[in-house]
């Protein structure tokens, strides 16, 4: 049984670029002993049907994230800044495509 | 593949908590209110968001059971890889079994976001504390079983899993979207393999297909879990948006769909009571043997011991590989640092 297993392989987050021209997108995570193995396993787990042309992996414990508890305080201040959007400005019909 | 409705959880040794009766702080109550609002609004809950402890536990149990089912589900099919009748069928079966491994990994990852470790989950499986779908405790006796598993077992799985793509817990929902996309190949390859035997095969092959259908039909119906009247945890899971459609409703949907497919195939279901009910606009069907179901869930199915032993052996035999890979990684990083 697993009582004797000393340590788990570390966790990695996997990012896949679906095709040239697109961003790498987070698609999941996996356990691997080292970076090379993480890339290899990511290929087998997340691109079995040509879902990608490029893979990034990064140790999950290396990711720094914003605090979900602070979501409101952090992101809501942008809510009333509608003037940052092009649709805020009314122009004459003839220039509407500007 | 699929995990049995988690309604079996009340009987798997862990008492199902009835709501939260513990005393809670004002802070927690406020969190709870926000959480309920988000669920009602159809919002997704992400890993780091606040969630009630019972919601977290229910999900860990369901997702890990689901993952175990995918992994154990590789065994009945792995049994036929070396004996597939053609290279084409062997390649297909290999791809399918590899998919099951992948599905297990997506799901373990999703469960880990809830704060449980992979080793904890595997330990629960290996010590018999965690359940997996009872369907995998039946033996795969002939090649036709491979086709029938794809058609009926994966068909039932799809029926169950499609609503899970809208599960309120986002990492689980995302894993399910990926799984459902791949699962459709599983069902279609199974049906096509059976259709080939039925239309181009010998009488013996057609009889083999019918025999496999006879053996897998009832266990497939059991995959939807106990009847609604005996699913005490369903209501809470519905409330939380973890479960979207009831066991009986899904089972009925499955029966209605497969009866039509059986006609195309040219096989019959082993149920004399199965017939169209004009009034209900559904098929009526016979009583499921729930004693058998609970026996298999409880560890007394035809292959329970064999399946678990195979998993434990694989884990134990792989221990030195896992350790060696870690040791190698540690050595490499020292070398790089130097």
Interface residues (C-beta under 8 A of the other chain):
Chain A: X1 X2 X3 X4 X5 X6 X7 X8 X9 X11 X27 X28 X29 X30 X31 X33 X34 X37 X44 X45 X48 X49 X65 X68 X69
Chain B: X46 X48 X49 X50 X95 X98 X99 X102 X105 X106 X109 X112 X117 X118 X119 X122 X123 X126 X127 X174 X175 X178 X182 X312 X315 X316 X319 X322 X323 X325 X326 X328 X329 X332 X333
